[in-house]
Amino acid sequence: MIKNKMMEQTIIYLPLKNAMRMKVYIPYQLKDIRESFKKLNTTFWHPEQKLWSIVNTEENMKLVQQVLGKDCRVVQTKVPTKMKTCELSSRGEEALDQLLKSLTLRRYASSTMKTYLSMFKVFLSYFKERDLSQLTKEEIEGFIYAMIKNHQISESVQNQLINCIKAYYEHVLGYPREYYEIERPRQSQYLPGVLSKAEVIQIVNSPSNIKHKAILWTIYSAGIRKAELLNLRIIDIHSEEGFIFVKDSKGKKDRKTVLSTNLLTLLRDYYRECRPSYWLFEGQGGEKYSESSVNNIFRKAVLATNSNPWATVHTLRHSFATHLVQQGVNLRKIQIMLGHSSPKTTEIYTKTIEINNKNIESPLDHILRNANLQT
């Protein structure tokens, strides 16, 4: 009886400091409570977590407690503990320098090198008294297990740890790839978040500042990544040929993507007003525009339009690909514009297209419609 009571209990997960939203669990059986909660402003359903959320304010906390009732449990959200590092020995510093040299010679992206070195320092701190060349696969997997158990690291962080370790053993020590084939997490089958066409138009048209508007238009209309936007030069806009040249993108690849005629008009107005000298989007001193500024522009637009609060700048790229699939554009062309090495990566967008009875007829409806015609 107690177990059933717990299973049917609603839960509020107290948000962390400065968190924008609070999470709420409502059991499937409690339909009336769920429907009442959905009527509150700013509620959102997270299918991967099986949780609801609402904007984190004192007023909303009171409203949620009223809706969920006196049996609602309040649970403190756990904060993952930071992975520890320590001052490295001379041998550890040498190993870190060797990895940096190897990554630099192989022309890894600066962001990737920064991540790998940070992760490798955690590895070196854990095995600070050991000779790395003598570690076994089992000991390395024991380290990964400790990070998962003690620090609740995510799947992406787990993969980053494995990648930096393998980079050291394979590129620095010259061990064969199969020697340390470390167990990786099972790949999650999450679908990328996608905005509706109406949401996209609202978001990209939200800024009154012409540079801010041009930034959002460029990301969505060309399907480019945030880093690729910041690396765009004025000469990369090929107005006569109708394409944008994306230089040195992820995986050290150049590619072309579509240049929207409407974007071109906006970019010409933006150029006349802002007069960038080299980079398409520049800071006040003529340097590259900052990543944090792009994030702020997007977040402000999302809040102003009351759009999906969990959307990110990258969601515009996912939406670009999904909307092209909906338009019937050839997947190979979409793959080229996105810069995917494998068509399998692009095929995931065929799973994000809208499914409803407006664009697909259920076989039941088809049978009954034809049966009615015959009677």
C-alpha positions in Angstrom: 0.0 0.0 0.0 2.9 2.4 0.9 4.6 1.5 -2.4 1.6 2.3 -4.5 1.2 5.6 -2.6 4.8 6.6 -3.4 4.4 5.6 -7.1 1.4 8.0 -7.4 3.0 10.9 -5.6 3.9 14.1 -7.4 7.4 15.5 -7.0 8.9 19.0 -7.2 12.7 19.0 -7.8 14.0 22.1 -6.1 16.0 24.0 -8.8 19.7 24.8 -8.4 20.8 28.3 -7.8 20.2 30.6 -10.8 18.3 27.8 -12.6 15.9 29.2 -15.1 13.3 26.4 -14.7 12.1 23.9 -12.1 11.3 20.3 -12.8 8.1 18.5 -11.8 7.2 14.8 -11.9 3.5 13.9 -12.3 2.6 10.2 -12.4 0.7 9.1 -15.5 -2.4 8.0 -13.4 -2.9 11.6 -12.1 -4.6 12.9 -15.2 -6.6 15.7 -13.5 -3.5 17.1 -11.8 -1.5 16.9 -15.1 -4.2 18.8 -17.0 -4.3 21.5 -14.3 -0.5 21.9 -14.4 -0.5 22.1 -18.2 -2.8 25.2 -18.0 -0.2 27.1 -16.1 2.0 29.6 -18.1 5.4 28.5 -19.3 5.0 24.7 -18.7 6.9 22.3 -20.9 7.1 18.5 -21.3 10.5 16.8 -21.5 9.9 13.3 -23.0 13.5 12.0 -22.5 13.3 12.7 -18.7 9.6 12.0 -18.3 9.4 15.3 -16.4 7.5 18.6 -16.7 9.1 22.0 -16.1 8.0 25.6 -15.5 9.9 28.9 -15.2 11.5 29.2 -11.8 9.9 32.0 -9.8 8.5 32.2 -6.3 5.0 32.8 -7.7 5.2 29.7 -9.9 6.5 27.6 -7.0 3.3 28.5 -5.0 1.1 27.8 -8.0 2.7 24.4 -8.6 2.3 23.4 -4.9 -1.4 24.4 -5.0 -2.0 22.4 -8.2 0.0 19.3 -7.0 -1.7 19.2 -3.6 -0.6 18.4 -0.1 0.8 15.0 -0.9 3.4 16.5 -3.2 7.0 15.7 -2.3 9.8 18.3 -2.5 13.2 16.8 -3.4 16.5 18.6 -3.5 18.2 18.4 -6.9 21.6 16.7 -6.7 24.6 18.7 -7.8 27.2 16.7 -9.6 30.6 17.0 -7.9 33.4 18.4 -9.9 36.1 15.9 -11.1 39.2 16.6 -9.0 42.6 17.6 -10.3 45.9 18.2 -8.4 49.2 19.7 -9.0 51.0 17.4 -11.4 54.4 15.9 -11.0 57.1 16.6 -13.5 56.2 13.3 -15.2 52.6 14.3 -15.3 53.4 17.7 -16.8 55.6 16.0 -19.4 52.7 13.7 -20.4 50.4 16.7 -20.7 52.9 18.6 -22.9 53.4 15.5 -25.1 49.6 15.2 -25.6 49.4 19.0 -26.4 52.3 18.6 -29.0 50.6 15.6 -30.6 47.2 17.3 -30.8 48.8 20.5 -32.2 50.8 18.6 -34.9 47.6 16.9 -35.9 45.8 20.2 -36.2 43.0 19.5 -33.7 40.6 22.4 -33.2 41.6 24.7 -30.3 38.3 23.9 -28.5 38.9 20.2 -28.8 42.5 20.5 -27.5 41.3 22.6 -24.5 38.7 19.9 -23.7 41.2 17.0 -24.1 43.9 18.6 -22.0 41.4 19.4 -19.2 40.1 15.9 -19.2 43.6 14.3 -19.4 44.6 16.4 -16.3 41.8 14.6 -14.4 43.2 11.3 -15.6 46.8 12.2 -14.6 45.6 13.4 -11.2 43.8 10.0 -10.6 46.9 8.0 -11.5 49.5 10.5 -10.2 51.8 7.9 -8.7 51.6 5.5 -11.6 53.6 5.0 -14.8 50.9 5.4 -17.5 52.6 3.0 -19.9 52.0 0.2 -17.3 48.3 0.8 -16.7 46.0 -2.0 -17.8 42.7 -1.6 -19.7 40.9 -2.8 -16.5 42.5 0.0 -14.5 41.5 2.6 -17.0 37.9 1.4 -17.1 38.0 1.4 -13.3 38.8 5.1 -13.5 35.9 5.8 -15.9 33.6 3.9 -13.6 34.7 6.0 -10.6 34.0 9.2 -12.5 30.5 7.9 -13.4 29.7 6.7 -9.9 31.3 9.5 -7.8 30.7 12.5 -10.1 27.7 11.5 -12.2 29.4 12.5 -15.4 27.3 12.6 -18.6 27.7 10.3 -21.6 29.4 13.1 -23.5 31.9 13.7 -20.7 32.5 10.0 -20.5 33.3 9.9 -24.3 35.6 13.0 -24.0 37.6 11.2 -21.2 37.9 8.1 -23.4 38.9 10.1 -26.4 41.7 12.0 -24.6 43.0 8.8 -23.0 43.1 7.0 -26.4 44.7 10.0 -28.0 47.6 9.8 -25.5 48.1 6.1 -25.8 47.7 5.9 -29.6 49.3 9.2 -30.7 52.0 9.7 -28.0 52.9 6.2 -26.8 52.2 4.7 -30.2 50.0 1.8 -28.9 47.8 0.1 -31.5 44.2 1.3 -31.5 42.8 -2.1 -30.3 45.1 -2.2 -27.3 43.0 0.1 -25.2 39.5 -0.5 -26.6 37.8 1.1 -23.7 34.1 0.4 -23.1 32.0 3.3 -24.3 28.4 4.3 -23.2 25.5 3.0 -25.2 24.6 5.7 -27.7 21.3 7.5 -26.7 18.7 7.6 -29.4 17.5 11.1 -28.7 16.0 13.1 -31.5 17.4 16.6 -32.0 15.2 19.4 -30.8 13.3 21.2 -33.6 11.4 24.4 -33.8 8.3 24.8 -35.8 8.4 27.1 -38.8 6.2 29.6 -37.0 8.6 29.6 -34.0 11.6 30.1 -36.2 10.2 33.2 -37.9 9.2 34.7 -34.6 12.7 34.1 -33.1 14.8 35.3 -36.1 12.7 38.4 -36.6 12.6 39.3 -32.9 15.8 41.4 -32.6 15.5 45.1 -33.5 19.2 45.4 -33.9 20.1 44.6 -37.6 23.3 42.8 -36.7 21.5 40.6 -34.2 18.8 39.8 -36.8 21.4 39.1 -39.5 23.2 36.6 -37.2 20.0 34.6 -36.5 18.9 34.7 -40.1 22.3 33.4 -41.3 22.4 30.5 -38.8 19.0 29.2 -39.7 18.9 30.0 -43.4 22.3 28.3 -44.1 22.1 25.6 -41.4 25.5 26.5 -40.0 27.1 25.9 -36.6 27.7 28.7 -34.1 31.5 28.5 -34.6 31.1 28.5 -38.4 29.1 31.7 -38.2 31.8 33.4 -36.1 34.5 32.3 -38.7 32.6 33.7 -41.7 34.4 36.3 -43.7 32.8 38.9 -45.9 34.4 37.1 -48.9 32.6 33.9 -48.0 29.3 35.3 -49.1 29.1 34.5 -52.9 26.2 36.6 -54.0 26.5 35.9 -57.7 26.8 32.1 -57.4 24.2 31.9 -54.6 26.2 30.1 -51.9 28.0 30.6 -48.6 31.5 29.2 -48.3 32.1 27.6 -44.9 35.9 27.3 -44.4 37.6 24.9 -42.1 34.4 23.7 -40.4 34.1 20.7 -38.0 36.4 17.9 -39.0 38.7 20.4 -40.9 36.5 20.4 -43.9 35.4 23.2 -46.3 32.0 23.1 -47.8 29.3 25.2 -49.4 25.8 25.9 -48.2 22.8 27.7 -49.7 22.6 31.5 -49.6 19.0 32.7 -49.1 18.0 35.5 -51.4 16.2 37.2 -48.5 19.3 36.8 -46.3 21.4 38.4 -49.0 19.1 41.5 -49.0 19.4 41.7 -45.2 23.2 41.3 -45.2 23.5 44.1 -47.8 21.5 46.4 -45.5 23.6 45.2 -42.5 26.8 45.9 -44.4 25.8 49.4 -45.3 24.9 50.2 -41.7 27.7 48.4 -39.8 30.6 48.3 -42.3 32.5 45.2 -41.1 36.0 45.1 -42.4 37.0 41.4 -42.6 34.8 39.1 -40.5 31.2 39.1 -41.5 30.2 39.7 -37.9 32.7 41.7 -35.9 33.0 42.9 -32.3 33.4 46.6 -31.5 37.2 46.4 -32.0 37.0 44.6 -35.3 37.7 41.2 -33.8 35.5 38.1 -34.3 32.1 38.3 -32.7 31.9 36.4 -29.4 30.2 33.1 -28.9 28.6 34.4 -25.7 27.1 37.4 -27.6 25.4 35.0 -30.0 24.0 32.9 -27.2 22.6 36.1 -25.5 21.0 37.2 -28.8 19.3 33.9 -29.2 18.2 33.5 -25.6 16.7 37.0 -25.6 14.8 36.2 -28.7 13.4 33.0 -27.3 12.2 34.8 -24.1 10.7 37.6 -26.1 8.7 35.3 -28.3 7.8 32.8 -25.5 9.2 30.0 -27.7 10.6 26.6 -26.6 12.7 27.5 -23.5 15.0 24.5 -24.1 16.0 25.6 -27.6 19.6 26.6 -28.2 21.4 28.3 -31.1 22.1 24.8 -32.5 18.4 24.1 -32.6 18.2 26.5 -35.5 20.5 24.2 -37.5 18.4 21.1 -36.6 15.3 23.1 -37.7 17.0 24.0 -41.0 17.7 20.3 -41.8 14.2 19.1 -40.7 12.4 21.8 -42.7 14.4 20.9 -45.8 13.3 17.2 -45.3 9.7 18.4 -45.1 10.2 20.4 -48.3 11.3 17.2 -50.0 15.0 18.2 -50.6 17.3 15.4 -51.5 19.1 14.0 -48.4 22.4 14.0 -50.2 22.2 17.7 -50.8 21.2 18.2 -47.1 24.2 16.1 -46.1 26.5 18.3 -48.2 25.1 21.6 -46.8 25.4 20.3 -43.2 28.9 19.0 -43.7 28.1 15.5 -42.5 30.7 12.8 -43.3 28.1 10.0 -43.2 24.6 10.0 -44.7 23.5 8.1 -41.5 24.0 11.3 -39.5 21.7 13.2 -41.9 19.1 10.5 -41.9 18.1 11.3 -38.3 16.3 14.3 -39.6 13.8 12.1 -41.4 12.7 11.0 -37.9 12.0 14.6 -36.7 9.5 15.5 -39.4 6.0 16.3 -38.1 3.7 13.3 -37.8 0.0 14.0 -37.5 -3.3 13.2 -39.3 -2.9 16.4 -41.4 -0.1 14.9 -43.5 -0.5 11.2 -43.0 -3.7 9.2 -43.2 -4.0 6.3 -40.8 -4.7 3.0 -42.5 -7.8 2.7 -40.3 -9.2 6.0 -41.8 -8.2 4.8 -45.3 -10.1 1.5 -44.9 -13.2 3.1 -43.4 -13.2 5.9 -46.0 -13.1 3.3 -48.9 -15.7 1.1 -47.1 -18.0 4.1 -46.9 -17.6 4.8 -50.6 -18.6 1.3 -51.5 -21.8 1.3 -49.4 
